[in-house]
Amino acid sequence: AGLIFLHGLGDSPAGWSSLEHQLPSVEPALSNLHFEFPAAPQISMTINGGMTMSGWFDLYDWPIGVGVRNDEEGLKRSVESIRECVATLEAKGVEKSRIVIGGFSQGGAVALRSVYHDEHSSTEEGGSKSTKFAACVNLSGWLTFDQSNGVNDDVPLFWGHGSYDDKVLFEQQGYGVRKLAEMGVSNVSDSSYPMGHSSDRKETTAFAKFLKSILYAEE
């Protein structure tokens, strides 16, 4: 099985590579996971006066509350790069049905979009229905679409968010979970933690238990 995990704005893969040790320390079965930590490109960021930084897509509004504008081109480009990561894992012998897509903040927004919205997830070459992903993990991210692809609607989602988040506002979780349910995405575990725009041990523990229940339920 494999986990593709996308970092947040201005960060790098190193910022989250500790998951390789943290997750198996909670659930030893996860030591068999293939981890992929893709790096976001360096792009011009509108909210920072056009300054270049690592980001999956541009941001026009701050803080990120419900109703912010989307950088559709940037989002599409990032979803495309996730498809390449999936292909990399498949080449290593990991089937798509055993791959979890996850991310923090901007990375979480891209993960949600890759699993539940990307139209390339709905049909493979020749028009046959494609395999579903194993699961999706969104830590402190937000929803950037209003229609699902209809294929991964029952794929389990873990959404963790800080109740004091002042960057990606906490309102985004309730709004996002509600909107996903309206689209037919209802297999959602949403939990909040008394923290800002970050992660904490309780969330990481819940994340690990979620992965174990999906990928290694029989062990």
PAPA-661260 format. One record per residue: residue number from 0; residue in three letters; x, z, y of N, C-alpha, C in turn. Coordinates in nm, 4 decimals, m for minus. Layout:
// PAPA-661260
    k    r       npx       npz       npy      capx      capz      capy       cpx       cpz       cpy
  NUM  ALA         X         Z         Y         X         Z         Y         X         Z         Y
...
***
This chain:
// PAPA-661260
    k    r       npx       npz       npy      capx      capz      capy       cpx       cpz       cpy
    0  ALA    0.0838    0.0000   m0.1206    0.0000    0.0000    0.0000    0.0870    0.0000    0.1252
    1  GLY    0.0292   m0.0366    0.2367    0.1079   m0.0448    0.3598    0.0304    0.0035    0.4816
    2  LEU    0.1069    0.0538    0.5799    0.0497    0.0937    0.7096    0.1244    0.0194    0.8198
    3  ILE    0.0495   m0.0569    0.8995    0.1054   m0.1198    1.0193    0.0589   m0.0340    1.1364
    4  PHE    0.1545    0.0240    1.2120    0.1164    0.1156    1.3206    0.1778    0.0703    1.4526
    5  LEU    0.0911    0.0531    1.5530    0.1321    0.0003    1.6835    0.1463    0.1115    1.7866
    6  HIS    0.2607    0.1116    1.8534    0.2873    0.2134    1.9559    0.2035    0.1884    2.0827
    7  GLY    0.2143    0.2811    2.1771    0.1396    0.2704    2.3026    0.2207    0.2074    2.4148
    8  LEU    0.1606    0.2035    2.5321    0.2193    0.1409    2.6514    0.3540    0.2045    2.6882
    9  GLY    0.4540    0.1185    2.7137    0.5844    0.1676    2.7584    0.6660    0.2362    2.6504
   10  ASP    0.6158    0.2327    2.5270    0.6849    0.2999    2.4167    0.7562    0.1957    2.3300
   11  SER    0.8120    0.2397    2.2198    0.8792    0.1487    2.1259    0.8465    0.1963    1.9844
   12  PRO    0.8792    0.1171    1.8828    0.8512    0.1601    1.7450    0.9106    0.2975    1.7114
   13  ALA    1.0238    0.3299    1.7726    1.0886    0.4587    1.7446    0.9980    0.5767    1.7793
   14  GLY    0.9092    0.5558    1.8762    0.8199    0.6641    1.9197    0.7267    0.7138    1.8107
   15  TRP    0.6994    0.6291    1.7128    0.6056    0.6670    1.6060    0.6664    0.6589    1.4671
   16  SER    0.7944    0.6210    1.4568    0.8554    0.6025    1.3245    0.8609    0.7341    1.2453
   17  SER    0.8459    0.8464    1.3147    0.8460    0.9763    1.2443    0.7260    0.9904    1.1507
   18  LEU    0.6240    0.9045    1.1681    0.5097    0.9080    1.0757    0.5552    0.8870    0.9312
   19  GLU    0.6656    0.8123    0.9151    0.7187    0.7872    0.7800    0.7504    0.9165    0.7073
   20  HIS    0.7839    1.0215    0.7843    0.8160    1.1510    0.7237    0.6978    1.2468    0.7365
   21  GLN    0.6295    1.2417    0.8519    0.5204    1.3368    0.8772    0.4039    1.3199    0.7796
   22  LEU    0.3628    1.1955    0.7572    0.2452    1.1726    0.6718    0.2702    1.2165    0.5265
   23  PRO    0.3839    1.1756    0.4659    0.4099    1.2226    0.3289    0.4347    1.3729    0.3198
   24  SER    0.4770    1.4358    0.4289    0.4979    1.5815    0.4233    0.3635    1.6535    0.4092
   25  VAL    0.2556    1.5890    0.4542    0.1208    1.6452    0.4379    0.0634    1.6028    0.3024
   26  GLU    0.0766    1.4746    0.2717    0.0243    1.4187    0.1458    0.1373    1.3413    0.0756
   27  PRO    0.2037    1.4041   m0.0218    0.3194    1.3419   m0.0867    0.2925    1.2028   m0.1440
   28  ALA    0.1687    1.1730   m0.1821    0.1362    1.0399   m0.2371    0.1709    0.9294   m0.1375
   29  LEU    0.1705    0.9637   m0.0081    0.1943    0.8621    0.0953    0.3417    0.8221    0.1064
   30  SER    0.4281    0.8874    0.0286    0.5705    0.8491    0.0319    0.5914    0.7093   m0.0269
   31  ASN    0.4887    0.6565   m0.0959    0.4987    0.5212   m0.1517    0.4557    0.4125   m0.0524
   32  LEU    0.4085    0.4530    0.0633    0.3600    0.3550    0.1622    0.4731    0.2695    0.2185
   33  HIS    0.4443    0.1413    0.2386    0.5335    0.0553    0.3180    0.4924    0.0722    0.4641
   34  PHE    0.5852    0.1119    0.5498    0.5540    0.1293    0.6920    0.6065    0.0118    0.7727
   35  GLU    0.5246   m0.0392    0.8633    0.5682   m0.1430    0.9577    0.5363   m0.0914    1.0983
   36  PHE    0.6365   m0.0890    1.1850    0.6170   m0.0464    1.3239    0.6554   m0.1608    1.4163
   37  PRO    0.5617   m0.2529    1.4434    0.5962   m0.3674    1.5294    0.6233   m0.3239    1.6737
   38  ALA    0.7051   m0.4025    1.7424    0.7382   m0.3754    1.8830    0.6548   m0.4647    1.9744
   39  ALA    0.5966   m0.4048    2.0763    0.5210   m0.4838    2.1745    0.6179   m0.5632    2.2611
   40  PRO    0.5730   m0.6797    2.3119    0.6594   m0.7577    2.4020    0.6737   m0.6905    2.5383
   41  GLN    0.7717   m0.7317    2.6144    0.7879   m0.6865    2.7539    0.6999   m0.7763    2.8409
   42  ILE    0.6005   m0.7179    2.9048    0.5096   m0.7980    2.9881    0.4916   m0.7345    3.1257
   43  SER    0.4442   m0.8137    3.2189    0.4166   m0.7653    3.3549    0.2870   m0.6843    3.3520
   44  MET    0.2903   m0.5615    3.4074    0.1765   m0.4703    3.3997    0.1136   m0.4513    3.5383
   45  THR   m0.0089   m0.5011    3.5530   m0.0777   m0.4974    3.6828   m0.0885   m0.3557    3.7389
   46  ILE   m0.1235   m0.2578    3.6534   m0.1412   m0.1207    3.7053   m0.0111   m0.0615    3.7566
   47  ASN    0.1022   m0.1213    3.7182    0.2323   m0.0740    3.7680    0.2907   m0.1708    3.8692
   48  GLY    0.2037   m0.2378    3.9438    0.2491   m0.3291    4.0482    0.3254   m0.4489    3.9954
   49  GLY    0.2925   m0.4892    3.8710    0.3568   m0.6074    3.8130    0.4902   m0.5795    3.7472
   50  MET    0.5277   m0.4516    3.7418    0.6542   m0.4158    3.6780    0.6505   m0.4505    3.5291
   51  THR    0.7646   m0.4942    3.4759    0.7713   m0.5315    3.3347    0.7930   m0.4084    3.2476
   52  MET    0.7115   m0.3973    3.1418    0.7279   m0.2885    3.0468    0.6720   m0.3308    2.9117
   53  SER    0.6985   m0.2519    2.8076    0.6467   m0.2891    2.6763    0.4973   m0.2606    2.6723
   54  GLY    0.4216   m0.3627    2.6349    0.2763   m0.3468    2.6292    0.2152   m0.4557    2.5432
   55  TRP    0.1040   m0.4239    2.4803    0.0359   m0.5210    2.3943   m0.0510   m0.6155    2.4760
   56  PHE   m0.0947   m0.5705    2.5949   m0.1750   m0.6542    2.6842   m0.1733   m0.5900    2.8225
   57  ASP   m0.2134   m0.6650    2.9227   m0.2101   m0.6154    3.0610   m0.3253   m0.5178    3.0854
   58  LEU   m0.3046   m0.4272    3.1797   m0.4092   m0.3315    3.2196   m0.4352   m0.3476    3.3686
   59  TYR   m0.5648   m0.3565    3.4035   m0.6037   m0.3777    3.5438   m0.6638   m0.2530    3.6078
   60  ASP   m0.7027   m0.1562    3.5265   m0.7718   m0.0369    3.5782   m0.7053    0.0894    3.5255
   61  TRP   m0.7071    0.1935    3.6079   m0.6477    0.3224    3.5691   m0.7229    0.4349    3.6368
   62  PRO   m0.7595    0.5419    3.5631   m0.7418    0.5576    3.4185   m0.8343    0.4624    3.3414
   63  ILE   m0.8225    0.4650    3.2088   m0.8975    0.3710    3.1256   m1.0272    0.4366    3.0803
   64  GLY   m1.1308    0.4173    3.1621   m1.2632    0.4683    3.1290   m1.3492    0.3565    3.0716
   65  VAL   m1.4726    0.3915    3.0399   m1.5658    0.2909    2.9879   m1.5889    0.1843    3.0947
   66  GLY   m1.5823    0.0567    3.0550   m1.6095   m0.0524    3.1483   m1.4866   m0.1146    3.2120
   67  VAL   m1.3659   m0.0762    3.1675   m1.2453   m0.1391    3.2245   m1.2402   m0.2869    3.1850
   68  ARG   m1.1700   m0.3652    3.2672   m1.1577   m0.5089    3.2396   m1.0543   m0.5343    3.1297
   69  ASN   m1.0802   m0.6369    3.0507   m0.9906   m0.6722    2.9395   m0.8974   m0.7865    2.9757
   70  ASP   m0.7758   m0.7802    2.9249   m0.6842   m0.8946    2.9282   m0.7039   m0.9684    2.7962
   71  GLU   m0.8003   m1.0614    2.7945   m0.8358   m1.1297    2.6698   m0.7178   m1.2063    2.6098
   72  GLU   m0.6413   m1.2733    2.6943   m0.5271   m1.3511    2.6422   m0.4252   m1.2603    2.5744
   73  GLY   m0.3935   m1.1500    2.6414   m0.2963   m1.0559    2.5850   m0.3454   m0.9948    2.4548
   74  LEU   m0.4734   m0.9610    2.4500   m0.5309   m0.9032    2.3284   m0.5246   m1.0030    2.2131
   75  LYS   m0.5599   m1.1281    2.2420   m0.5565   m1.2310    2.1367   m0.4143   m1.2506    2.0842
   76  ARG   m0.3178   m1.2488    2.1777   m0.1768   m1.2670    2.1397   m0.1315   m1.1512    2.0489
   77  SER   m0.1756   m1.0314    2.0819   m0.1351   m0.9145    2.0034   m0.1995   m0.9146    1.8656
   78  VAL   m0.3261   m0.9552    1.8590   m0.3938   m0.9644    1.7296   m0.3208   m1.0667    1.6411
   79  GLU   m0.2760   m1.1740    1.7043   m0.1985   m1.2769    1.6327   m0.0704   m1.2167    1.5736
   80  SER   m0.0043   m1.1303    1.6509    0.1206   m1.0712    1.6007    0.0932   m0.9747    1.4850
   81  ILE   m0.0258   m0.9142    1.4837   m0.0626   m0.8270    1.3707   m0.0825   m0.9115    1.2453
   82  ARG   m0.1410   m1.0295    1.2629   m0.1577   m1.1189    1.1474   m0.0213   m1.1510    1.0852
   83  GLU    0.0798   m1.1677    1.1711    0.2147   m1.1952    1.1199    0.2690   m1.0749    1.0423
   84  CYS    0.2412   m0.9539    1.0923    0.2846   m0.8318    1.0219    0.2174   m0.8216    0.8855
   85  VAL    0.0881   m0.8560    0.8814    0.0135   m0.8518    0.7550    0.0775   m0.9497    0.6563
   86  ALA    0.1116   m1.0682    0.7048    0.1757   m1.1689    0.6195    0.3100   m1.1182    0.5663
   87  THR    0.3835   m1.0452    0.6507    0.5118   m0.9871    0.6092    0.4917   m0.8897    0.4934
   88  LEU    0.3909   m0.8037    0.5062    0.3630   m0.7069    0.3995    0.3149   m0.7770    0.2731
   89  GLU    0.2308   m0.8789    0.2911    0.1812   m0.9530    0.1739    0.2968   m1.0192    0.1002
   90  ALA    0.3950   m1.0670    0.1763    0.5131   m1.1293    0.1149    0.5934   m1.0274    0.0335
   91  LYS    0.5786   m0.8986    0.0688    0.6467   m0.7916   m0.0069    0.5633   m0.7464   m0.1257
   92  GLY    0.4485   m0.8114   m0.1453    0.3647   m0.7774   m0.2607    0.2535   m0.6779   m0.2321
   93  VAL    0.2297   m0.6461   m0.1035    0.1201   m0.5543   m0.0690   m0.0044   m0.6374   m0.0381
   94  GLU   m0.1104   m0.6155   m0.1142   m0.2333   m0.6923   m0.0914   m0.3031   m0.6448    0.0356
   95  LYS   m0.3746   m0.7391    0.0993   m0.4449   m0.7064    0.2241   m0.5431   m0.5903    0.2057
   96  SER   m0.6043   m0.5823    0.0878   m0.7019   m0.4762    0.0604   m0.6363   m0.3386    0.0501
   97  ARG   m0.5017   m0.3366    0.0556   m0.4261   m0.2099    0.0501   m0.3494   m0.1863    0.1805
   98  ILE   m0.3882   m0.2606    0.2852   m0.3188   m0.2474    0.4146   m0.4088   m0.1773    0.5161
   99  VAL   m0.3518   m0.0770    0.5826   m0.4205   m0.0046    0.6902   m0.3590   m0.0484    0.8228
  100  ILE   m0.4442   m0.0801    0.9202   m0.3960   m0.1157    1.0544   m0.4264    0.0022    1.1464
  101  GLY   m0.3233    0.0517    1.2155   m0.3438    0.1669    1.3032   m0.2633    0.1543    1.4306
  102  GLY   m0.2923    0.2427    1.5260   m0.2160    0.2412    1.6496   m0.2572    0.3535    1.7426
  103  PHE   m0.1724    0.3757    1.8429   m0.1974    0.4783    1.9448   m0.2236    0.4111    2.0789
  104  SER   m0.3280    0.4540    2.1491   m0.3591    0.4071    2.2838   m0.3807    0.2551    2.2857
  105  GLN   m0.2977    0.1797    2.3583   m0.3100    0.0336    2.3548   m0.3003   m0.0175    2.2115
  106  GLY   m0.2128    0.0422    2.1346   m0.1965    0.0020    1.9949   m0.3233    0.0247    1.9141
  107  GLY   m0.3937    0.1344    1.9445   m0.5212    0.1623    1.8776   m0.6269    0.0602    1.9149
  108  ALA   m0.6262    0.0188    2.0423   m0.7214   m0.0833    2.0884   m0.6986   m0.2140    2.0129
  109  VAL   m0.5715   m0.2499    1.9912   m0.5389   m0.3733    1.9184   m0.5751   m0.3587    1.7700
  110  ALA   m0.5514   m0.2397    1.7130   m0.5851   m0.2160    1.5718   m0.7356   m0.2353    1.5495
  111  LEU   m0.8163   m0.1746    1.6359   m0.9622   m0.1893    1.6248   m1.0016   m0.3358    1.6284
  112  ARG   m0.9429   m0.4068    1.7225   m0.9773   m0.5477    1.7415   m0.9323   m0.6333    1.6224
  113  SER   m0.8156   m0.6018    1.5690   m0.7624   m0.6780    1.4550   m0.8530   m0.6654    1.3327
  114  VAL   m0.9044   m0.5454    1.3103   m0.9841   m0.5223    1.1896   m1.1300   m0.5648    1.2081
  115  TYR   m1.1909   m0.5206    1.3186   m1.3368   m0.5352    1.3295   m1.3842   m0.6544    1.4120
  116  HIS   m1.2933   m0.7188    1.4858   m1.3367   m0.8270    1.5735   m1.2698   m0.9608    1.5436
  117  ASP   m1.1436   m0.9583    1.5044   m1.0675   m1.0829    1.4871   m1.1412   m1.1805    1.3958
  118  GLU   m1.1757   m1.2972    1.4508   m1.2528   m1.3934    1.3702   m1.1705   m1.4493    1.2547
  119  HIS   m1.0378   m1.4408    1.2640   m0.9547   m1.4882    1.1528   m0.9667   m1.3959    1.0325
  120  SER   m1.0222   m1.2759    1.0554   m1.0440   m1.1848    0.9427   m1.1675   m1.2264    0.8648
  121  SER   m1.2516   m1.3131    0.9240   m1.3792   m1.3421    0.8591   m1.3730   m1.4606    0.7642
  122  THR   m1.2831   m1.5549    0.7884   m1.2730   m1.6673    0.6952   m1.1280   m1.7068    0.6745
  123  GLU   m1.0958   m1.7332    0.5524   m0.9627   m1.7850    0.5207   m0.9701   m1.9372    0.5242
  124  GLU   m0.8572   m2.0022    0.5020   m0.8573   m2.1484    0.4920   m0.9587   m2.1893    0.3853
  125  GLY   m1.0349   m2.2937    0.4163   m1.1321   m2.3403    0.3180   m1.2648   m2.2685    0.3290
  126  GLY   m1.2727   m2.1713    0.4199   m1.4011   m2.1104    0.4506   m1.4464   m1.9993    0.3574
  127  SER   m1.3625   m1.9605    0.2603   m1.4056   m1.8512    0.1736   m1.3877   m1.7188    0.2464
  128  LYS   m1.4697   m1.6221    0.2091   m1.4601   m1.4909    0.2737   m1.3250   m1.4273    0.2415
  129  SER   m1.2624   m1.3711    0.3414   m1.1299   m1.3136    0.3189   m1.1420   m1.1711    0.2659
  130  THR   m1.0319   m1.1225    0.2125   m1.0269   m0.9847    0.1652   m1.0379   m0.8910    0.2836
  131  LYS   m1.0960   m0.7753    0.2604   m1.1057   m0.6751    0.3662   m0.9777   m0.5929    0.3731
  132  PHE   m0.9531   m0.5360    0.4907   m0.8447   m0.4385    0.5031   m0.8875   m0.3089    0.4349
  133  ALA   m0.7893   m0.2221    0.4072   m0.8199   m0.0932    0.3443   m0.8870    0.0010    0.4438
  134  ALA   m0.8330    0.0060    0.5664   m0.8851    0.1000    0.6659   m0.8251    0.0693    0.8023
  135  CYS   m0.8773    0.1400    0.9031   m0.8272    0.1285    1.0403   m0.8096    0.2689    1.0974
  136  VAL   m0.7052    0.2875    1.1769   m0.6797    0.4169    1.2413   m0.6588    0.3931    1.3906
  137  ASN   m0.7388    0.4602    1.4715   m0.7290    0.4473    1.6177   m0.7069    0.5852    1.6774
  138  LEU   m0.5853    0.6084    1.7280   m0.5546    0.7358    1.7927   m0.5551    0.7149    1.9441
  139  SER   m0.6507    0.7763    2.0127   m0.6572    0.7731    2.1597   m0.6634    0.6317    2.2163
  140  GLY   m0.7250    0.5409    2.1420   m0.7419    0.4046    2.1901   m0.8837    0.3811    2.2396
  141  TRP   m0.9199    0.2539    2.2576   m1.0541    0.2239    2.3089   m1.1011    0.0876    2.2602
  142  LEU   m1.2311    0.0652    2.2765   m1.2958   m0.0566    2.2286   m1.2844   m0.1665    2.3330
  143  THR   m1.2489   m0.2900    2.2882   m1.2326   m0.4019    2.3830   m1.3199   m0.5214    2.3449
  144  PHE   m1.4244   m0.4977    2.2665   m1.5102   m0.6094    2.2223   m1.6516   m0.5581    2.1990
  145  ASP   m1.7479   m0.6486    2.1939   m1.8860   m0.6048    2.1722   m1.9556   m0.6735    2.0550
  146  GLN   m1.8769   m0.7466    1.9745   m1.9321   m0.8061    1.8528   m1.8319   m0.7908    1.7402
  147  SER   m1.8812   m0.7543    1.6207   m1.7884   m0.7424    1.5075   m1.7815   m0.8755    1.4341
  148  ASN   m1.6775   m0.8897    1.3506   m1.6638   m1.0138    1.2737   m1.7539   m1.0138    1.1504
  149  GLY   m1.8198   m0.9006    1.1235   m1.9143   m0.8941    1.0128   m1.8507   m0.8788    0.8760
  150  VAL   m1.7186   m0.8875    0.8691   m1.6510   m0.8822    0.7393   m1.6038   m0.7415    0.7062
  151  ASN   m1.5470   m0.6748    0.8046   m1.4872   m0.5431    0.7819   m1.5778   m0.4288    0.8265
  152  ASP   m1.7077   m0.4572    0.8426   m1.7996   m0.3552    0.8960   m1.7972   m0.2242    0.8169
  153  ASP   m1.7754   m0.2336    0.6850   m1.7768   m0.1099    0.6056   m1.6363   m0.0551    0.5788
  154  VAL   m1.5361   m0.1149    0.6436   m1.3992   m0.0635    0.6293   m1.3885    0.0694    0.7053
  155  PRO   m1.3401    0.1750    0.6391   m1.3361    0.3078    0.7015   m1.2449    0.3130    0.8246
  156  LEU   m1.2916    0.3839    0.9254   m1.2155    0.4030    1.0496   m1.1934    0.5512    1.0747
  157  PHE   m1.0696    0.5875    1.1078   m1.0395    0.7225    1.1568   m1.0100    0.7109    1.3060
  158  TRP   m1.0889    0.7791    1.3889   m1.0688    0.7761    1.5343   m1.0423    0.9188    1.5823
  159  GLY   m0.9183    0.9435    1.6220   m0.8813    1.0734    1.6778   m0.8589    1.0601    1.8278
  160  HIS   m0.9004    1.1608    1.9046   m0.8872    1.1522    2.0512   m0.8726    1.2926    2.1094
  161  GLY   m0.7971    1.3029    2.2178   m0.7803    1.4316    2.2857   m0.8946    1.4566    2.3833
  162  SER   m0.9535    1.5741    2.3741   m1.0688    1.6036    2.4609   m1.0271    1.6218    2.6077
  163  TYR   m0.8956    1.6350    2.6341   m0.8468    1.6469    2.7730   m0.7746    1.5198    2.8177
  164  ASP   m0.7959    1.4098    2.7454   m0.7250    1.2852    2.7770   m0.7641    1.2366    2.9168
  165  ASP   m0.6647    1.2247    3.0062   m0.6934    1.1775    3.1431   m0.6388    1.0366    3.1652
  166  LYS   m0.5887    0.9727    3.0586   m0.5385    0.8349    3.0687   m0.6360    0.7377    3.0025
  167  VAL   m0.6564    0.7538    2.8710   m0.7673    0.6845    2.8041   m0.8745    0.7912    2.7891
  168  LEU   m0.9715    0.7877    2.8806   m1.0649    0.8996    2.8960   m1.1401    0.9306    2.7663
  169  PHE   m1.1657    1.0602    2.7471   m1.2320    1.1088    2.6256   m1.3684    1.0417    2.6055
  170  GLU   m1.4334    1.0003    2.7149   m1.5640    0.9326    2.7046   m1.5548    0.8056    2.6187
  171  GLN   m1.4344    0.7489    2.6096   m1.4170    0.6252    2.5339   m1.4474    0.6449    2.3844
  172  GLN   m1.4221    0.7659    2.3342   m1.4472    0.7877    2.1913   m1.5966    0.7828    2.1601
  173  GLY   m1.6752    0.8623    2.2321   m1.8194    0.8640    2.2072   m1.8823    0.7279    2.2289
  174  TYR   m1.8390    0.6627    2.3372   m1.8903    0.5294    2.3687   m1.8524    0.4300    2.2584
  175  GLY   m1.7239    0.4320    2.2181   m1.6740    0.3366    2.1191   m1.7408    0.3530    1.9837
  176  VAL   m1.7553    0.4778    1.9390   m1.8180    0.5037    1.8089   m1.9639    0.4576    1.8108
  177  ARG   m2.0310    0.4826    1.9235   m2.1726    0.4425    1.9366   m2.1854    0.2892    1.9351
  178  LYS   m2.0992    0.2224    2.0112   m2.1044    0.0757    2.0174   m2.0699    0.0133    1.8810
  179  LEU   m1.9702    0.0692    1.8128   m1.9349    0.0183    1.6799   m2.0537    0.0307    1.5844
  180  ALA   m2.1242    0.1449    1.5915   m2.2413    0.1643    1.5048   m2.3475    0.0584    1.5333
  181  GLU   m2.3661    0.0252    1.6628   m2.4631   m0.0787    1.6998   m2.4226   m0.2142    1.6416
  182  MET   m2.2908   m0.2372    1.6280   m2.2420   m0.3633    1.5709   m2.2484   m0.3634    1.4189
  183  GLY   m2.2755   m0.2479    1.3595   m2.2801   m0.2391    1.2134   m2.1596   m0.1727    1.1515
  184  VAL   m2.0650   m0.1269    1.2360   m1.9464   m0.0561    1.1856   m1.9789    0.0934    1.1856
  185  SER   m2.0060    0.1474    1.0679   m2.0583    0.2840    1.0654   m1.9792    0.3816    0.9791
  186  ASN   m1.8792    0.3314    0.9055   m1.8005    0.4201    0.8195   m1.6872    0.4822    0.9015
  187  VAL   m1.7275    0.5693    0.9960   m1.6331    0.6188    1.0968   m1.6153    0.7703    1.0873
  188  SER   m1.4892    0.8142    1.0796   m1.4582    0.9574    1.0909   m1.3992    0.9779    1.2298
  189  ASP   m1.4753    1.0407    1.3181   m1.4239    1.0635    1.4540   m1.4022    1.2126    1.4736
  190  SER   m1.2843    1.2468    1.5237   m1.2550    1.3881    1.5497   m1.1784    1.3999    1.6801
  191  SER   m1.1971    1.5121    1.7471   m1.1277    1.5335    1.8747   m1.0451    1.6609    1.8659
  192  TYR   m0.9447    1.6674    1.9520   m0.8481    1.7767    1.9499   m0.8247    1.8234    2.0920
  193  PRO   m0.7998    1.9529    2.1125   m0.7778    2.0046    2.2483   m0.6406    1.9647    2.3025
  194  MET   m0.6268    1.8373    2.3393   m0.4990    1.7858    2.3890   m0.5259    1.6741    2.4883
  195  GLY   m0.4208    1.6317    2.5581   m0.4311    1.5198    2.6503   m0.4085    1.3887    2.5769
  196  HIS   m0.3366    1.2970    2.6431   m0.3116    1.1650    2.5839   m0.1881    1.1738    2.4955
  197  SER   m0.2070    1.2326    2.3783   m0.0937    1.2546    2.2880   m0.1473    1.2725    2.1472
  198  SER   m0.0615    1.3200    2.0588   m0.1041    1.3480    1.9222   m0.0651    1.4920    1.8916
  199  ASP   m0.1294    1.5520    1.7923   m0.0835    1.6854    1.7544   m0.0872    1.7023    1.6037
  200  ARG   m0.0388    1.8158    1.5574   m0.0202    1.8381    1.4135   m0.1520    1.8300    1.3377
  201  LYS   m0.2578    1.8868    1.3973   m0.3880    1.8835    1.3296   m0.4370    1.7402    1.3125
  202  GLU   m0.4139    1.6578    1.4158   m0.4561    1.5191    1.4072   m0.3752    1.4448    1.3008
  203  THR   m0.2435    1.4687    1.2986   m0.1575    1.4023    1.2002   m0.1978    1.4426    1.0586
  204  THR   m0.2341    1.5692    1.0408   m0.2799    1.6174    0.9099   m0.4081    1.5461    0.8683
  205  ALA   m0.5027    1.5339    0.9628   m0.6295    1.4654    0.9333   m0.6048    1.3177    0.9020
  206  PHE   m0.5130    1.2567    0.9756   m0.4717    1.1165    0.9565   m0.4185    1.0993    0.8129
  207  ALA   m0.3295    1.1897    0.7713   m0.2702    1.1829    0.6365   m0.3771    1.1991    0.5289
  208  LYS   m0.4661    1.2941    0.5466   m0.5717    1.3180    0.4470   m0.6656    1.1982    0.4382
  209  PHE   m0.6930    1.1359    0.5525   m0.7769    1.0151    0.5560   m0.7095    0.9035    0.4741
  210  LEU   m0.5799    0.8787    0.4991   m0.5077    0.7738    0.4264   m0.5065    0.8013    0.2761
  211  LYS   m0.4813    0.9271    0.2405   m0.4782    0.9647    0.0989   m0.6138    0.9362    0.0340
  212  SER   m0.7225    0.9733    0.1024   m0.8560    0.9554    0.0446   m0.8916    0.8074    0.0254
  213  ILE   m0.8343    0.7221    0.1097   m0.8633    0.5785    0.1017   m0.7726    0.5107   m0.0019
  214  LEU   m0.6438    0.5404    0.0060   m0.5446    0.4636   m0.0711   m0.5116    0.5237   m0.2076
  215  TYR   m0.5216    0.6559   m0.2172   m0.4815    0.7205   m0.3419   m0.5868    0.8233   m0.3861
  216  ALA   m0.7114    0.7822   m0.3776   m0.8214    0.8751   m0.4056   m0.8158    0.9298   m0.5478
  217  GLU   m0.7674    0.8472   m0.6409   m0.7724    0.8866   m0.7812   m0.6601    0.9829   m0.8200
  218  GLU   m0.5612    0.9999   m0.7295   m0.4460    1.0843   m0.7685   m0.4709    1.2319   m0.7416
***
